[in-house]
């Protein structure tokens, strides 16, 4: 008997050790981090806790003796084993020691404990429910046209590589994101397309890949799933335990604050009663035995801890959801987020730069582009995003998208200013565009302040050109004629 007990204890310790030993591999299990820390709190750490508790409880049930019953003296060994098995499978009921056992069978059934056999399964079900939003996110975020897992993984690797490898990787990321932002745009316009664009502009939950809101809207939907799931856990445990589980933590705190000794909880009683009947030929005998549920020692502590853990996770998840709603719904947050990285590189020097930054965020990056930047920053460092931004500022498509919305107005203003200061007609010439010219470089920033000529960006069929508007009379005067 002692040998069996020692083997059972060793089996329990090995099972717990296997679970705890898996903690260092959680990073590998979760894959690329394409979400934020509150999401991982839900689908990694909470799932781990529920799975660990399920292993502990199931080990106590199937390795040890989950129930012991006080049987009459006339019961032999076979009778005792039958009683234990029957009372474990059939629900027991709880009546306090200072109360009389009711004679009414219905009253006894109302006090039955229906949960203790199913605790491991309900814990595993809850673990799956916490993982489910992450499964949805991983299955469908690729519909945006970008491999977000790969981008974040590349950004994480730049923190450990050499400066040359880091710059090369960030260049690849910048080009990849530039192609993605260029490809998934609306090039054909009609009434339906314009209606979708307006709906995507005013409704952050409208998923539209061409409007640049697919990732953002879908991520907010997943955030809502996380919040709804953690709140629903209290109602699930209420129904499962058949008790007022919502107030369980407050009752525990009240008892601890009143300096009372820890008493047996009626929610998780350790001593219960069991009724069963035995047929002997034509006679049916009814027996009531008293049973002990050692497993409720674990269940009580586990569900107390889970109450406080669920409150913590629910609070952080709801706060994080509100924060993301504020970031997405308030449109000025996009440009404000971009300005933070431009200020690091000292690239915001004039009011024109700030206007151009707004256009860059609203017309080029849009919601999904800014969202990708946020995810990269949350899973790597701000230095990676700052360096990426410098590379992105040199992309031709970035400059084209950033200034396209402003070009018509600026061109008209420049030509009017030149005509007022120079009576000669204007001549238009072109020069090739230099890829090394940064969107916020001094040469680009200062072109609109020169007295006799001005530069702009004109879009042809294949490439971007710099257009110089120069007064012909001024050119002749410069030549000495």
Secondary structure as the mmCIF struct_conf table of DSSP 4:
data_model
#
loop_
_struct_conf.conf_type_id
_struct_conf.id
_struct_conf.beg_label_comp_id
_struct_conf.beg_label_asym_id
_struct_conf.beg_label_seq_id
_struct_conf.end_label_comp_id
_struct_conf.end_label_asym_id
_struct_conf.end_label_seq_id
HELX_RH_AL_P HELX_RH_AL_P1 UNK A 2 UNK A 21
TURN_TY1_P TURN_TY1_P1 UNK A 22 UNK A 22
HELX_RH_3T_P HELX_RH_3T_P1 UNK A 23 UNK A 25
HELX_RH_AL_P HELX_RH_AL_P2 UNK A 26 UNK A 30
BEND BEND1 UNK A 32 UNK A 32
BEND BEND2 UNK A 35 UNK A 35
HELX_RH_AL_P HELX_RH_AL_P3 UNK A 37 UNK A 40
HELX_RH_PI_P HELX_RH_PI_P1 UNK A 41 UNK A 46
HELX_RH_AL_P HELX_RH_AL_P4 UNK A 47 UNK A 62
TURN_TY1_P TURN_TY1_P2 UNK A 63 UNK A 65
BEND BEND3 UNK A 66 UNK A 66
STRN STRN1 UNK A 68 UNK A 70
TURN_TY1_P TURN_TY1_P3 UNK A 73 UNK A 74
HELX_RH_AL_P HELX_RH_AL_P5 UNK A 77 UNK A 89
BEND BEND4 UNK A 90 UNK A 90
HELX_LH_PP_P HELX_LH_PP_P1 UNK A 91 UNK A 91
STRN STRN2 UNK A 92 UNK A 93
TURN_TY1_P TURN_TY1_P4 UNK A 97 UNK A 98
BEND BEND5 UNK A 99 UNK A 99
HELX_LH_PP_P HELX_LH_PP_P2 UNK A 100 UNK A 102
BEND BEND6 UNK A 103 UNK A 103
HELX_RH_AL_P HELX_RH_AL_P6 UNK A 105 UNK A 110
TURN_TY1_P TURN_TY1_P5 UNK A 111 UNK A 111
STRN STRN3 UNK A 112 UNK A 113
BEND BEND7 UNK A 115 UNK A 115
HELX_RH_3T_P HELX_RH_3T_P2 UNK A 116 UNK A 118
HELX_RH_AL_P HELX_RH_AL_P7 UNK A 119 UNK A 140
HELX_RH_3T_P HELX_RH_3T_P3 UNK A 141 UNK A 144
BEND BEND8 UNK A 145 UNK A 146
HELX_RH_AL_P HELX_RH_AL_P8 UNK A 148 UNK A 157
TURN_TY1_P TURN_TY1_P6 UNK A 158 UNK A 160
BEND BEND9 UNK A 161 UNK A 161
HELX_RH_AL_P HELX_RH_AL_P9 UNK A 163 UNK A 183
BEND BEND10 UNK A 184 UNK A 185
BEND BEND11 UNK A 188 UNK A 188
HELX_RH_AL_P HELX_RH_AL_P10 UNK A 191 UNK A 202
TURN_TY1_P TURN_TY1_P7 UNK A 204 UNK A 205
TURN_TY1_P TURN_TY1_P8 UNK A 209 UNK A 212
HELX_RH_AL_P HELX_RH_AL_P11 UNK A 214 UNK A 241
TURN_TY1_P TURN_TY1_P9 UNK A 242 UNK A 242
BEND BEND12 UNK A 243 UNK A 243
HELX_RH_3T_P HELX_RH_3T_P4 UNK A 245 UNK A 247
HELX_RH_AL_P HELX_RH_AL_P12 UNK A 248 UNK A 257
TURN_TY1_P TURN_TY1_P10 UNK A 258 UNK A 259
BEND BEND13 UNK A 266 UNK A 266
TURN_TY1_P TURN_TY1_P11 UNK A 267 UNK A 268
BEND BEND14 UNK A 270 UNK A 270
STRN STRN4 UNK A 271 UNK A 280
TURN_TY1_P TURN_TY1_P12 UNK A 281 UNK A 282
STRN STRN5 UNK A 283 UNK A 292
TURN_TY1_P TURN_TY1_P13 UNK A 294 UNK A 294
HELX_RH_AL_P HELX_RH_AL_P13 UNK A 295 UNK A 329
BEND BEND15 UNK A 330 UNK A 330
TURN_TY1_P TURN_TY1_P14 UNK A 331 UNK A 331
HELX_RH_AL_P HELX_RH_AL_P14 UNK A 332 UNK A 344
TURN_TY1_P TURN_TY1_P15 UNK A 345 UNK A 346
BEND BEND16 UNK A 350 UNK A 350
HELX_RH_AL_P HELX_RH_AL_P15 UNK A 351 UNK A 359
HELX_RH_PI_P HELX_RH_PI_P2 UNK A 360 UNK A 365
HELX_RH_AL_P HELX_RH_AL_P16 UNK A 366 UNK A 379
BEND BEND17 UNK A 380 UNK A 380
HELX_RH_AL_P HELX_RH_AL_P17 UNK A 382 UNK A 393
TURN_TY1_P TURN_TY1_P16 UNK A 394 UNK A 394
HELX_RH_AL_P HELX_RH_AL_P18 UNK A 396 UNK A 421
BEND BEND18 UNK A 424 UNK A 424
HELX_LH_PP_P HELX_LH_PP_P3 UNK A 425 UNK A 425
STRN STRN6 UNK A 426 UNK A 432
HELX_LH_PP_P HELX_LH_PP_P4 UNK A 433 UNK A 434
TURN_TY1_P TURN_TY1_P17 UNK A 435 UNK A 436
TURN_TY1_P TURN_TY1_P18 UNK A 439 UNK A 440
BEND BEND19 UNK A 441 UNK A 441
HELX_RH_AL_P HELX_RH_AL_P19 UNK A 442 UNK A 445
BEND BEND20 UNK A 446 UNK A 446
HELX_RH_3T_P HELX_RH_3T_P5 UNK A 447 UNK A 449
BEND BEND21 UNK A 451 UNK A 452
STRN STRN7 UNK A 453 UNK A 459
BEND BEND22 UNK A 461 UNK A 462
STRN STRN8 UNK A 464 UNK A 471
HELX_RH_AL_P HELX_RH_AL_P20 UNK A 472 UNK A 478
TURN_TY1_P TURN_TY1_P19 UNK A 479 UNK A 480
#
